[in-house]
Amino acid sequence: MSKVINISNAKIYQAKKLVIDNVWLSIEQGEFVYLIGKTGSGKSSLLKTLYAEIPLIEGEGLVADYNLRRLATAEIPFLRRKIGIVFQDFQLLMDRTVIQNLYFVLGATGWTDKALIHKRALSVLQLVGVEQKANDFPHALSGGEQQRVSIARALLNQPQLLLADEPTGNLDSNNANEINELFLKIRKEMGVAIVIVTHNSSLASISDRQLLMKDGNLIA
């Protein structure tokens, strides 16, 4: 299997401050990995490095066939089209319906055919189980449903890699478990590699592998 993430001997800095030391991380296509650690341990900084919000200035890093050390600013949007990103706070456009949220992303990433845009948007809503909410506004949805929409949005461009930063942090335990099972379904049906950042280790048992972030170090 091919590696979708391959980071070696990396140090990660924010505002010239070292936040993660000596990172070695290799994740195969289709692998389901949990990254566990307390708040402030460096988990989100590592995720931001993977999608090039934080530049990698020391060490080597390949993500979805892009070299993070040599990544030009103009290439970042193309890297991110190969990565789906899910946040804790959903980040949906509240003045647009669910399906219009997805139309917006597809249009912004180069889709022009309206029929294909509608077909793709509906297909990912069906995958995550909220196609019946397509014409509702986000405020009418529960937290679990809003997170399903944000996951659907992350899948629109058929990414190689899905990154989720505390995706169940704003959900109750029932919805958190359902979202966790949804990630398993997505991995099975799409073959996408999934990396989930969490401080809740109880959710990680269904993954292929767990990594621990502690005091700025990544521990297998």
C-alpha positions in Angstrom: 0.0 0.0 0.0 1.2 3.5 -0.7 1.9 6.0 2.1 -0.4 9.0 2.2 1.6 10.6 5.1 5.4 10.2 5.5 7.0 12.6 8.0 10.6 12.0 9.2 12.9 13.7 11.6 10.6 16.8 11.7 10.5 19.6 14.2 7.3 21.7 14.2 7.4 25.4 15.2 4.8 28.0 15.9 5.9 31.6 15.9 9.5 30.4 16.1 8.7 28.3 19.2 9.4 24.6 19.1 6.0 22.8 19.8 6.7 19.2 18.6 10.1 17.6 18.5 11.4 14.7 16.4 8.3 13.7 14.5 8.3 10.4 12.7 4.9 9.5 11.2 3.9 7.1 8.4 0.3 6.4 7.5 -0.8 4.1 4.7 -3.7 4.7 2.3 -6.9 3.5 3.9 -5.5 3.4 7.5 -7.6 4.6 10.4 -5.5 6.3 13.1 -6.3 8.1 16.3 -4.0 10.8 17.6 -4.6 11.1 21.4 -3.3 13.7 23.8 -4.3 16.3 26.4 -5.2 19.8 25.3 -2.0 21.8 24.5 0.0 18.7 23.8 0.6 19.6 20.2 -2.0 17.5 18.4 -3.6 20.4 16.5 -0.2 21.8 15.5 0.7 18.5 13.9 -2.6 18.5 12.0 -2.1 22.0 10.8 1.3 21.0 9.5 -0.2 18.2 7.5 -2.5 20.6 5.7 0.1 23.3 5.4 -1.4 25.9 7.7 1.9 25.7 9.7 4.9 25.4 7.3 7.4 22.5 7.8 10.8 24.1 8.1 12.9 21.3 9.6 12.8 17.6 8.6 11.1 15.9 5.7 7.4 15.5 5.0 5.2 14.1 2.2 1.4 14.3 2.3 -0.7 13.1 -0.6 2.3 13.2 -2.8 3.1 16.8 -1.9 6.5 17.7 -0.4 5.8 20.0 2.6 9.3 21.4 2.6 9.1 22.5 -1.0 5.4 23.4 -1.1 4.8 26.7 -2.9 2.0 28.9 -1.6 0.2 28.5 -4.9 0.2 24.7 -4.4 -1.5 24.7 -1.0 -5.1 24.8 -2.4 -4.2 21.8 -4.6 -2.8 19.8 -1.6 -6.0 20.6 0.3 -8.2 19.3 -2.4 -6.6 15.9 -1.7 -7.3 16.3 2.0 -10.7 16.5 3.7 -10.7 18.5 7.0 -13.3 18.2 9.7 -13.4 20.6 12.6 -15.0 20.5 16.1 -17.2 23.5 15.5 -18.7 22.4 12.1 -18.0 25.8 10.3 -21.1 25.6 8.1 -22.5 28.7 6.3 -25.7 29.4 8.4 -27.4 31.5 5.7 -27.3 28.7 3.1 -29.1 25.4 3.1 -27.2 22.1 3.7 -26.9 21.4 0.0 -26.0 25.0 -0.9 -23.1 24.7 1.6 -21.8 21.8 -0.5 -22.5 23.6 -3.8 -20.4 26.5 -2.6 -17.4 24.3 -1.9 -17.6 22.4 -5.2 -17.9 25.7 -7.1 -14.9 27.1 -5.2 -12.8 24.0 -6.1 -13.4 24.2 -9.8 -16.7 22.3 -10.5 -18.8 24.0 -13.1 -21.4 21.5 -14.3 -24.6 22.2 -12.2 -26.0 18.7 -12.7 -22.7 17.1 -11.6 -22.4 19.4 -8.7 -25.9 18.4 -7.5 -25.2 14.7 -8.0 -22.0 14.8 -6.1 -23.4 16.9 -3.2 -26.4 14.5 -2.9 -24.2 11.4 -3.0 -22.0 12.5 0.0 -25.1 13.5 2.0 -26.5 10.0 1.4 -23.2 8.5 2.5 -23.3 10.3 5.8 -27.1 9.7 6.3 -28.5 13.2 6.1 -29.8 13.4 2.5 -33.3 14.1 3.9 -31.9 17.4 5.4 -30.5 18.7 2.1 -32.9 21.7 1.9 -32.8 22.6 5.6 -30.7 25.3 7.1 -27.9 24.3 9.5 -29.6 25.9 12.5 -32.5 23.5 12.1 -30.2 20.5 12.5 -28.9 18.8 15.7 -25.2 18.9 16.5 -24.7 15.4 15.3 -26.4 16.2 12.0 -24.4 19.3 11.5 -21.2 17.3 12.0 -22.4 14.8 9.4 -22.8 17.6 7.0 -19.3 18.9 7.7 -18.0 15.4 7.1 -19.9 15.2 3.8 -18.3 18.6 2.8 -14.9 17.2 3.5 -15.5 14.2 1.2 -16.7 16.2 -1.8 -13.5 16.0 -3.8 -12.8 12.4 -2.9 -9.8 13.1 -0.8 -6.9 10.6 -0.2 -6.8 11.7 3.4 -9.4 12.8 6.0 -8.2 14.8 9.0 -10.6 15.4 11.9 -9.7 17.7 14.8 -11.8 16.8 17.9 -14.8 16.0 15.6 -16.9 14.8 18.5 -15.8 17.4 21.0 -19.2 19.3 20.9 -21.4 16.1 20.9 -22.9 13.9 23.5 -21.7 10.4 24.0 -24.4 8.8 21.7 -23.7 11.1 18.8 -19.9 10.8 19.4 -20.2 7.0 19.0 -22.4 7.3 15.9 -19.9 9.7 14.3 -17.1 7.3 15.2 -18.9 4.5 13.4 -19.5 6.8 10.5 -15.7 7.3 10.1 -15.4 3.5 9.9 -18.0 3.3 7.2 -16.3 6.0 5.2 -13.0 4.2 5.4 -14.6 1.0 4.2 -16.5 2.5 1.3 -14.0 5.1 0.1 -10.6 3.6 1.1 -9.6 7.0 2.5 -6.9 7.3 5.2 -8.3 8.9 8.4 -6.5 10.7 11.2 -8.7 11.7 14.1 -7.3 14.0 16.8 -8.9 13.7 20.2 -8.4 13.9 24.0 -11.0 11.2 24.5 -9.1 7.9 24.3 -12.3 5.8 24.8 -13.3 6.5 21.2 -10.0 5.2 19.8 -10.5 1.4 20.3 -12.1 0.9 16.9 -9.1 2.4 15.0 -6.2 0.4 13.4 -3.6 2.3 15.5 -3.4 4.9 18.2 -0.6 7.5 18.6 0.0 9.5 21.8 1.1 13.1 21.8 2.7 14.0 25.1 4.8 17.0 26.1 5.5 17.9 22.5 6.5 14.4 21.5 4.7 11.8 19.3 4.8 8.4 20.8 3.7 5.2 19.0 
